[in-house]
């Protein structure tokens, strides 16, 4: 099968043990952007994931009352995540909870380096998550001051781009992006909140890649994203595949 996508800008990220590559496509909508995270060193990226969740600068920038609302939950959750990362670093294996966290934070890192996004602390640090299926896994803000709501899906065998896209779309239809506003108002620029209030935002579908033909997977993901874009409420869709 001939692919319509091809690799473009590549950014080496040695501290994180990975490379981030933008993907371009002649048939792509300007509202859909693609990139591929290629992980080469599990120990390095596990260490950086640990550093990212232990970084409390976002809490210290809040006013005292708001800081009190977050600091205990963030500290408790961060320790649980660090335990997961340490286990992965020891085994150098990607599995289970670590896999999905790798896809979430690794994708946000790629969006930062390739598309100049600003990362928001992973959602598990500031709201109930996972077991309650509370909503989006991670968030970024793009240079256009749009909040991008990220959904991450991990599998050790498949390429769950369809699951990530459909879940993100389902959450949008259920207005779960607006439910995050009460937290995001403390974490992102006020212009991004204003855009959200006016119904302007993006989504990120992040997924594990387990294929010898990753560009074919991106072509398939692109076709699905075009269908969701026709829904009309979403300004931009980012598709991020993460492979080892």
VEXDREN-2710 file (C-alpha; in Angstrom, 1 decimal):
% VEXDREN-2710
k/r/px/py/pz
1/UNK/0.0/0.0/0.0
2/UNK/1.3/3.4/-1.0
3/UNK/1.3/6.0/1.9
4/UNK/0.5/9.6/1.4
5/UNK/2.4/10.7/4.5
6/UNK/6.1/11.2/4.9
7/UNK/8.6/12.2/7.6
8/UNK/9.7/15.8/7.8
9/UNK/11.3/17.8/10.6
10/UNK/13.2/15.6/13.1
11/UNK/14.2/16.7/16.6
12/UNK/16.6/14.7/18.6
13/UNK/15.9/14.7/22.4
14/UNK/18.8/12.9/24.0
15/UNK/17.9/13.7/27.6
16/UNK/14.6/12.0/27.1
17/UNK/16.0/9.1/25.1
18/UNK/13.8/9.7/22.0
19/UNK/13.4/11.5/18.7
20/UNK/10.4/13.6/17.7
21/UNK/9.5/13.7/14.0
22/UNK/6.8/15.8/12.3
23/UNK/4.8/14.0/9.5
24/UNK/3.5/15.9/6.5
25/UNK/0.9/14.8/4.0
26/UNK/-0.2/16.2/0.6
27/UNK/-3.8/15.5/1.4
28/UNK/-3.8/16.7/5.0
29/UNK/-6.1/19.4/6.2
30/UNK/-4.3/22.4/7.8
31/UNK/-6.3/21.7/10.9
32/UNK/-4.7/18.2/11.4
33/UNK/-1.1/17.9/12.5
34/UNK/0.9/14.7/12.9
35/UNK/4.1/13.6/14.7
36/UNK/5.9/10.4/15.7
37/UNK/7.8/9.9/19.0
38/UNK/10.5/7.2/18.6
39/UNK/11.7/6.0/22.0
40/UNK/15.2/4.5/22.1
41/UNK/16.0/4.5/25.9
42/UNK/13.3/3.5/28.4
43/UNK/15.6/4.4/31.4
44/UNK/16.2/7.9/30.2
45/UNK/12.6/8.7/29.4
46/UNK/11.4/7.1/32.7
47/UNK/13.8/9.5/34.6
48/UNK/12.4/12.5/32.7
49/UNK/8.8/11.4/33.3
50/UNK/9.7/11.3/37.0
51/UNK/11.2/14.8/36.9
52/UNK/8.1/16.1/35.1
53/UNK/5.7/14.9/37.8
54/UNK/7.9/15.9/40.7
55/UNK/8.2/19.5/39.3
56/UNK/6.1/21.6/41.6
57/UNK/6.7/25.0/40.0
58/UNK/3.1/25.1/38.6
59/UNK/1.8/24.8/42.2
60/UNK/4.1/27.4/43.6
61/UNK/2.9/29.9/41.0
62/UNK/-0.6/29.7/42.3
63/UNK/-2.1/31.9/45.0
64/UNK/-2.0/30.5/48.5
65/UNK/-5.6/29.3/48.6
66/UNK/-5.5/27.6/45.3
67/UNK/-2.1/26.0/46.1
68/UNK/-3.6/24.4/49.2
69/UNK/-6.3/22.9/47.0
70/UNK/-3.8/21.0/44.9
71/UNK/-0.6/20.4/46.7
72/UNK/-1.6/17.4/48.8
73/UNK/-3.4/15.5/45.9
74/UNK/-0.5/16.3/43.6
75/UNK/2.1/15.1/46.0
76/UNK/0.3/11.8/46.7
77/UNK/-0.3/11.1/43.0
78/UNK/3.2/12.1/42.0
79/UNK/4.6/9.4/44.3
80/UNK/2.4/6.8/42.8
81/UNK/3.5/7.8/39.3
82/UNK/7.2/7.8/40.4
83/UNK/6.8/4.2/41.6
84/UNK/5.5/3.2/38.2
85/UNK/8.4/5.0/36.4
86/UNK/11.0/3.5/38.7
87/UNK/9.7/0.0/38.0
88/UNK/9.9/0.7/34.3
89/UNK/13.4/2.1/34.5
90/UNK/14.5/-1.1/36.4
91/UNK/13.0/-3.5/33.9
92/UNK/13.4/-1.3/30.7
93/UNK/10.0/-2.6/29.7
94/UNK/6.9/-0.7/28.5
95/UNK/3.7/-2.2/29.9
96/UNK/0.4/-1.3/31.5
97/UNK/0.1/2.0/33.4
98/UNK/3.6/3.1/32.4
99/UNK/2.7/2.6/28.7
100/UNK/-0.2/5.0/28.9
101/UNK/1.7/7.6/30.9
102/UNK/4.6/7.3/28.4
103/UNK/2.1/8.0/25.6
104/UNK/0.5/10.9/27.5
105/UNK/3.6/12.8/28.7
106/UNK/5.7/11.8/25.7
107/UNK/3.1/13.2/23.3
108/UNK/2.9/16.5/25.2
109/UNK/6.7/16.7/25.0
110/UNK/6.6/16.2/21.2
111/UNK/4.0/18.9/20.8
112/UNK/6.2/21.3/22.8
113/UNK/9.3/20.7/20.7
114/UNK/7.7/20.5/17.3
115/UNK/4.7/22.8/17.5
116/UNK/5.8/25.1/20.4
117/UNK/3.0/24.1/22.7
118/UNK/3.1/24.8/26.5
119/UNK/2.5/21.7/28.6
120/UNK/0.1/21.6/31.4
121/UNK/0.8/19.2/34.3
122/UNK/-0.6/15.8/33.6
123/UNK/-4.2/15.6/34.6
124/UNK/-3.7/12.9/37.2
125/UNK/-1.9/15.4/39.4
126/UNK/-4.9/17.8/39.7
127/UNK/-8.1/15.8/39.2
128/UNK/-9.5/12.2/39.7
129/UNK/-8.5/10.1/36.8
130/UNK/-8.4/6.7/35.1
131/UNK/-10.5/4.5/37.4
132/UNK/-13.4/7.0/37.3
133/UNK/-12.8/7.6/33.6
134/UNK/-13.0/11.3/34.6
135/UNK/-11.9/12.7/31.2
136/UNK/-8.9/13.8/29.3
137/UNK/-5.5/12.6/30.2
138/UNK/-3.4/15.6/29.4
139/UNK/-3.6/19.2/28.0
140/UNK/-1.4/21.6/26.1
141/UNK/-1.8/25.2/24.9
142/UNK/-0.7/26.0/21.4
143/UNK/0.8/29.4/20.2
144/UNK/-2.7/30.4/19.1
145/UNK/-3.8/30.2/22.8
146/UNK/-6.0/27.2/22.2
147/UNK/-6.3/24.5/24.8
148/UNK/-5.7/21.0/23.3
149/UNK/-7.4/18.2/25.2
150/UNK/-5.4/15.0/25.0
151/UNK/-6.5/11.4/25.1
152/UNK/-3.9/8.6/25.3
153/UNK/-4.3/5.0/24.5
154/UNK/-1.6/2.3/24.9
155/UNK/-1.4/-1.3/23.6
156/UNK/1.6/-3.6/23.5
157/UNK/0.3/-5.2/20.2
158/UNK/-2.0/-2.8/18.3
159/UNK/-2.1/0.8/17.1
160/UNK/-5.1/2.3/19.0
161/UNK/-5.4/5.5/17.1
162/UNK/-9.1/4.8/16.5
163/UNK/-9.7/4.3/20.3
164/UNK/-7.9/7.6/21.1
165/UNK/-9.9/9.6/18.6
166/UNK/-13.3/8.1/19.4
167/UNK/-12.7/8.5/23.1
168/UNK/-11.7/12.2/22.7
169/UNK/-14.7/12.8/20.4
170/UNK/-17.0/11.1/22.9
171/UNK/-15.6/13.3/25.7
172/UNK/-16.2/16.4/23.6
173/UNK/-19.8/15.5/22.9
174/UNK/-20.2/15.0/26.7
175/UNK/-18.7/18.5/27.3
176/UNK/-15.9/17.0/29.5
177/UNK/-13.6/19.7/28.1
178/UNK/-15.8/22.4/29.7
179/UNK/-15.8/20.4/32.9
180/UNK/-12.0/20.8/33.0
181/UNK/-12.3/24.6/32.9
182/UNK/-12.6/24.9/36.7
183/UNK/-9.0/23.5/36.9
184/UNK/-7.5/24.9/33.7
185/UNK/-8.3/28.5/34.7
186/UNK/-5.6/28.1/37.3
187/UNK/-3.1/26.5/34.8
188/UNK/-3.3/28.2/31.4
189/UNK/-3.3/31.7/30.0
190/UNK/-6.5/33.7/30.3
191/UNK/-6.7/34.1/26.6
192/UNK/-6.9/30.3/26.2
193/UNK/-9.7/30.2/28.7
194/UNK/-11.5/32.9/26.8
195/UNK/-11.1/30.9/23.6
196/UNK/-12.5/27.8/25.3
197/UNK/-15.5/29.8/26.5
198/UNK/-16.1/30.8/22.9
199/UNK/-16.0/27.1/21.8
200/UNK/-12.5/27.3/20.3
201/UNK/-10.1/24.4/21.3
202/UNK/-8.2/21.4/19.8
203/UNK/-7.8/17.7/20.7
204/UNK/-4.8/15.4/20.7
205/UNK/-5.2/11.7/19.9
206/UNK/-2.0/10.0/21.3
207/UNK/-1.4/6.3/20.7
208/UNK/1.2/3.6/20.9
209/UNK/2.6/2.5/17.5
210/UNK/3.3/-1.2/17.0
211/UNK/3.8/-1.4/13.2
212/UNK/6.6/-1.9/10.7
213/UNK/4.8/0.5/8.5
214/UNK/4.0/3.5/10.8
215/UNK/3.2/5.9/8.0
216/UNK/0.4/3.6/6.9
217/UNK/-1.0/3.8/10.5
218/UNK/-0.8/7.6/10.3
219/UNK/-2.7/7.6/7.0
220/UNK/-5.5/5.5/8.6
221/UNK/-5.5/7.9/11.7
222/UNK/-5.7/10.9/9.3
223/UNK/-8.7/9.5/7.6
224/UNK/-10.5/9.0/10.9
225/UNK/-9.5/12.5/12.1
226/UNK/-11.0/14.1/9.0
227/UNK/-14.4/12.5/9.9
228/UNK/-14.2/13.9/13.4
229/UNK/-13.2/17.4/12.2
230/UNK/-16.4/17.6/10.2
231/UNK/-18.2/17.6/13.6
232/UNK/-17.5/21.3/13.5
233/UNK/-16.6/22.1/17.1
234/UNK/-12.9/21.3/17.0
235/UNK/-10.3/23.8/15.7
236/UNK/-7.3/21.4/15.4
237/UNK/-6.6/17.7/15.8
238/UNK/-3.1/16.5/16.7
239/UNK/-2.2/12.9/16.0
240/UNK/0.8/11.6/17.9
241/UNK/2.1/8.1/17.6
242/UNK/4.6/6.8/20.2
243/UNK/6.8/3.7/19.4
244/UNK/9.8/1.9/20.9
END
